[in-house]
């Protein structure tokens, strides 16, 4: 095999040109240098270590956090004609011996291993006798003690520096803010001059955040736009995961649950079905995480508030890895804020950690309540920027703003006069002058703020209170039962009375957005929809005979190009992006036959 990266890109992977900083990174590492790579999901991060490993003499070691992710990567590489393997606890005795023979005789190109496996003394001893081309640490943010996906075993990977001092090492991630990046560089001994920051933007994902009103009805309306597509629905609890999956099945969807309370065999069975089949919806807690390499996930929905912007970015980033239009929806409300805040305060973490978690929650609430471009807020959190994207709900339908100074004063005064111990619903009822037994019992129908908020409806008052919480003018009393209290900044606001512009909540209706499905249909322009579906059917048939996910044969984007170009020969098919030499030899005749038959 040629050692030229561009030749490897074309012959193995079937692409004519690198994207973004890929070539610069690959040539840098192929020359023997270390590298830190921050690249958004779907940006071609894996090529940044796979191609240098193939270009350099020796065996490439890839540290990966999950068996499922390793299996997916190995399956895709083998389809492309690369000799790759994963070293894990699932390997039977003869398989393990065969793997080590291929390491010893130099025939193995890439070896994947979890950090716990790689750092075993006997494994390090065996690898110490082999020639290594590089060591790539994927999902490197897992080593950050302050990150949302911290894995203690990742912290021990600095031992690889002493074990293999002359081997180029790479750290790669799609999720790392500035402090996390600095921690990775320092811990792994990678110089700042060897850092490549490709940005965080995922322009193909459409972001939308809605007030949680009727979650099931809202989710059902969202899913109508994604009939026949695969996606993920994230829930906060195991119980909600099970109940939501059962409800979706009753609605006619092929929905599967996934959470940490299930036994391992059941989780693996559901994950395999999700990866190997089409139009499957996985309803999951965050236990369903980094092992997701499925490129044709067309949507991710959160029906509960995620833990942080980092978690939200990573979870929504599992949509549209193939670059085709995809959609992310988050539903959240006051109860989510209370619950997330309680998680923070109830943990046994030290106070500095709790303080950081509070700041992360504040940033997430800022994203949820912004009147500006969602993508701008999301990227700015990671130190990145963009123009207004035109592909989020606030860009598509910019929310109206109003002078909320008086409304905020009324809300804060009502919270104060009711004793700073009642929750959102009660405060709204007092402001609206509700005829309620509890209000009368506490005498709050006699206070000055009773009924002074009738200029707004209950939905608007809920939105106002959420924004006051997001602005830290109001605190949630977590020691009690989620009662609202005036924060220090809120007391200053009442004294100084500065102008406060607030967001008007959108009307409670199904929005007629330009959805990801409509955009995907536009991507099919020039392609024959019927031929595309026929090619998908052939791909699924071939995948089932090998028990591999369909996307390791060809991505949807490759099938779209085949449907548009209609190649009549292997030479013509070789010009399609994603068709490398091994795949052309293995599958060319099958797909050309589908194209020829469909043309008749």
Buried (B, 14 or more C-beta within 10 A) or exposed (E): EEEBBBEBBBBBBBBEEBEBBBBBBBBBBBEEBBBBBBBBBBBBBBBBBBBBBBBBEBBBBBBBBBBBBBBBBBBBBBBBBBBBBBBBEEBEEEEBEEBBEBBEEEEBBBBBBBBBBBBEEEBBEBBEEBEBBBBBBBBBBBBBEBBBBEBEBBBBBBEBBEBBEEBBBBBBBBBBBEEBBBBBBEBBEBEEEBBBBBBBBBBBBBBBBBBBEEBEEBBBBBBEBBEEBBBBBBBBEBEBBBBBBEBBBEEEBBBBBBBEBBEEEBBBEBBBEBBBBBEBBBBBBBEBBBBBBBBBBBBBBBBBBBBBBBBBBBBBBBBBBBBBBBBBBBBBBBBBBBBBBBBBEEEEEEEEBBEBBBEBBEBBBBBBBBBBBBBBBBBBBBEBEBEBBEBBBBBBEEBEEBEBBBBBBBBBBBBBBBEBBBBBBBBBBBBBBBEBEEBEEBEBBEBEBBEBBEEBBBBBBBBBBBBBBBBBBBBBBBEEEBBBBBBEEBEEBBEEEEEBEBBBBBEEEEBEBEBBBEBBEEBBEEBBEEBBBBBBEBBBEBBEEEEBBBBBBBBBBBBBBBBBBBBEEBEBBBEBBBBBBBBBEBBBEBBBEBBEEBEE
